[in-house]
Amino acid sequence: MKQALSIGLAAGLGSAYAAYLSSDEGKKWIDENTTVGVIIGVGLVLAVLRFGLDGESWRTVRGAFVAAGAPMIVRKILKVLG
């Protein structure tokens, strides 16, 4: 039951975020802040899953996101620094 609720909440939050990013204001913001936008989206999913998964499962999911995302974030930082 907790898993179904957290997935439903993630779907709702994801839909609201996507709707915002489809607005004129959202399009302008995401064009200038793509990396931050992705971090926010992933953070929302991880936050919701924290309530629907047991601790060990959530740590596994979080670890996978960190392992996959960290190199992309480092690349972006290095690109900005020059």
trRosetta pair geometry for C-beta under 8 A, 3 or more apart (Angstrom, degrees):
i j d omega theta_ij theta_ji phi_ij phi_ji
1 4 5.9 -55 -150 35 31 110
1 5 6.5 29 154 -16 65 107
2 5 5.8 -57 -149 39 32 111
2 6 6.2 28 156 -17 67 107
2 51 6.8 -135 -175 140 106 73
2 52 4.9 173 140 -132 84 60
3 6 5.9 -57 -145 38 30 107
3 7 6.2 28 157 -17 65 107
3 52 4.6 107 -109 176 42 108
3 53 7.0 67 -101 -76 90 59
4 7 5.8 -55 -146 38 29 109
4 8 6.3 31 154 -18 63 108
4 52 7.9 179 25 -143 27 126
5 8 5.6 -56 -147 39 30 112
5 9 6.2 30 154 -18 65 106
5 51 7.9 -72 99 117 106 113
5 52 6.5 -171 71 -98 77 109
6 9 5.6 -51 -144 38 33 112
6 10 6.2 38 153 -22 65 104
6 48 5.0 146 -167 157 86 86
6 49 5.8 110 157 -105 135 36
6 51 5.3 172 -95 81 118 89
6 52 2.6 -105 12 -43 150 135
6 53 7.4 -104 72 -23 166 70
7 10 5.6 -50 -146 35 32 113
7 11 6.4 35 152 -20 63 104
7 52 6.7 143 -29 -165 67 171
8 11 5.6 -52 -149 34 32 112
8 12 6.4 31 153 -18 64 105
9 12 5.6 -54 -148 37 33 112
9 13 6.2 27 157 -13 67 107
9 48 5.0 -170 100 -145 111 125
9 51 7.9 4 51 66 153 131
10 13 6.0 -56 -142 42 29 106
10 14 5.9 31 157 -20 64 112
10 44 7.3 135 -134 133 73 90
10 45 5.5 59 -143 -124 119 69
10 48 4.4 174 -72 94 86 154
10 49 7.0 34 -71 -52 136 77
11 14 5.7 -56 -141 40 26 112
11 15 6.2 28 157 -21 62 108
12 15 5.8 -56 -148 35 27 110
12 16 6.4 25 155 -16 63 106
13 16 5.7 -54 -147 37 32 110
13 17 6.2 32 154 -18 66 107
13 44 5.1 -158 137 173 136 129
13 48 6.5 -165 23 -55 144 140
14 17 5.7 -54 -145 38 30 111
14 18 6.2 31 155 -19 65 107
14 41 7.3 67 -120 -151 82 93
14 44 7.1 162 -72 108 67 133
14 45 7.2 41 -72 -76 111 94
15 18 5.7 -53 -144 38 30 111
15 19 6.3 33 154 -22 64 104
16 19 5.6 -52 -148 34 31 113
16 20 6.6 32 152 -18 63 102
17 20 5.7 -52 -151 35 32 111
17 21 6.3 26 153 -14 65 108
17 40 7.4 178 -141 122 136 110
17 41 6.1 153 139 -102 156 86
17 44 6.7 -161 -46 15 149 169
18 21 5.7 -57 -144 42 32 108
18 22 6.3 33 153 -22 64 108
19 22 5.7 -58 -150 35 31 113
19 23 7.1 43 149 -33 62 95
19 26 8.0 148 117 -16 40 168
20 23 5.8 -45 -160 13 37 115
20 25 7.7 -55 -174 85 78 98
20 26 4.4 151 145 -89 62 138
21 26 4.1 -150 -114 161 23 124
21 27 6.8 97 174 -71 56 49
21 29 7.7 -108 -117 70 68 102
21 30 5.0 49 -144 -40 102 145
21 37 7.0 92 -105 -156 128 133
22 26 6.1 14 32 78 28 137
22 27 7.0 26 -156 -57 20 94
23 26 4.3 90 51 10 82 107
23 27 6.8 -145 87 -10 40 85
24 27 5.9 -51 -146 32 27 112
24 28 6.6 25 156 -16 61 106
25 28 6.0 -60 -155 36 30 109
25 29 6.3 26 152 -17 66 110
26 29 5.6 -56 -144 38 32 111
26 30 6.0 23 162 -14 69 108
27 30 6.2 -57 -139 40 25 102
27 31 6.3 30 158 -23 61 108
28 31 6.0 -57 -151 32 27 113
28 32 6.8 8 157 -4 61 111
29 32 6.2 -75 -157 45 29 100
29 33 5.7 -30 167 31 70 118
29 37 7.4 129 124 -77 92 117
30 33 6.3 -81 -123 64 28 78
30 34 6.1 65 175 -92 70 59
30 37 4.7 51 -126 -78 86 162
31 34 7.2 3 -142 -54 17 92
33 36 4.2 -41 175 46 103 117
33 37 5.5 117 111 -31 86 93
34 37 5.5 -59 -148 35 28 115
34 38 6.5 27 157 -18 65 103
35 38 5.9 -53 -151 33 31 109
35 39 6.5 31 152 -17 64 106
35 72 7.9 -177 -127 138 99 98
35 73 6.9 118 -167 -116 120 69
35 76 4.8 101 -96 -157 150 167
36 39 5.6 -54 -148 38 34 113
36 40 6.3 37 152 -21 66 104
37 40 5.7 -52 -148 34 30 112
37 41 6.4 30 154 -17 64 106
38 41 5.7 -55 -148 38 33 112
38 42 6.2 28 157 -14 67 107
38 69 8.0 180 133 -135 117 116
39 42 6.0 -56 -143 41 29 107
39 43 5.9 33 155 -23 64 111
39 69 7.9 120 -100 -177 74 140
39 73 7.6 71 -80 -97 116 118
40 43 5.6 -57 -144 38 27 115
40 44 6.4 31 156 -23 63 103
41 44 5.9 -51 -151 29 29 111
41 45 6.8 25 154 -13 62 104
42 45 5.8 -57 -153 38 34 110
42 46 6.2 30 153 -16 69 109
42 65 5.9 151 -174 -165 123 131
42 69 6.6 87 -166 -85 176 154
43 46 5.8 -56 -143 41 30 109
43 47 6.0 33 158 -22 66 108
44 47 5.8 -55 -145 35 27 112
44 48 6.4 22 158 -14 63 107
45 48 6.0 -60 -150 38 29 106
45 49 6.2 26 156 -17 65 111
46 49 5.7 -57 -142 40 30 111
46 50 6.6 47 154 -37 62 97
46 58 8.0 105 -164 -165 76 93
46 61 7.1 176 -119 120 82 109
46 62 5.9 86 -146 -100 122 84
46 65 6.3 -109 -77 38 124 167
47 50 5.8 -43 -159 13 31 118
47 51 7.9 20 151 -10 56 98
48 51 6.4 -62 -170 33 40 104
48 52 6.8 13 147 -2 71 115
49 52 5.6 -73 -145 49 42 102
49 53 5.3 12 170 -2 84 117
49 58 6.0 158 128 -120 96 92
49 61 6.0 -80 136 99 153 158
50 53 7.0 -61 -122 44 18 92
50 58 5.3 83 -114 -149 55 146
53 57 4.2 -122 -180 92 117 116
53 58 4.2 151 87 -60 121 86
53 61 6.8 117 30 5 174 137
54 57 5.1 84 57 14 77 106
54 58 6.9 -154 88 -7 34 93
55 58 5.8 -62 -145 39 27 109
55 59 6.3 26 160 -19 66 107
56 59 5.8 -54 -148 35 30 110
56 60 6.6 32 152 -20 62 104
57 60 5.6 -55 -154 33 33 114
57 61 6.5 30 152 -15 67 105
58 61 5.7 -53 -147 38 35 110
58 62 6.0 36 154 -19 67 108
59 62 5.6 -51 -140 40 31 113
59 63 6.1 36 156 -23 63 107
60 63 5.8 -54 -147 35 27 113
60 64 6.5 27 154 -19 62 105
61 64 5.8 -56 -152 34 31 111
61 65 6.5 28 153 -15 65 105
62 65 5.8 -58 -151 38 32 109
62 66 6.2 28 154 -16 67 108
63 66 5.7 -56 -144 39 31 110
63 67 6.0 30 158 -19 66 109
64 67 5.8 -54 -142 38 28 111
64 68 6.2 17 161 -9 64 112
65 68 6.1 -63 -144 44 26 103
65 69 5.6 8 165 -7 66 122
66 69 6.1 -65 -129 47 22 100
66 70 5.7 34 172 -38 64 108
67 70 6.6 -37 -131 16 17 112
68 71 7.7 -71 180 29 28 99
68 72 7.7 10 144 -4 62 114
69 72 5.6 -66 -159 41 48 110
69 73 6.0 44 151 -21 82 107
70 73 5.7 -57 -145 37 33 109
70 74 6.2 32 158 -18 68 106
71 74 5.6 -53 -144 38 33 112
71 75 6.2 39 155 -23 65 105
72 75 5.6 -50 -148 33 32 115
72 76 6.5 33 153 -19 63 103
73 76 5.7 -53 -151 34 33 111
73 77 6.5 33 151 -19 66 104
74 77 5.7 -54 -148 36 33 112
74 78 6.3 31 155 -17 66 107
75 78 5.8 -57 -148 39 29 110
75 79 6.3 32 153 -22 64 107
76 79 5.6 -54 -148 35 31 114
76 80 6.4 29 154 -18 65 105
77 80 5.9 -56 -149 36 31 108
77 81 6.2 24 155 -14 66 110
78 81 5.8 -58 -143 41 30 108
79 82 7.8 61 172 -58 26 19
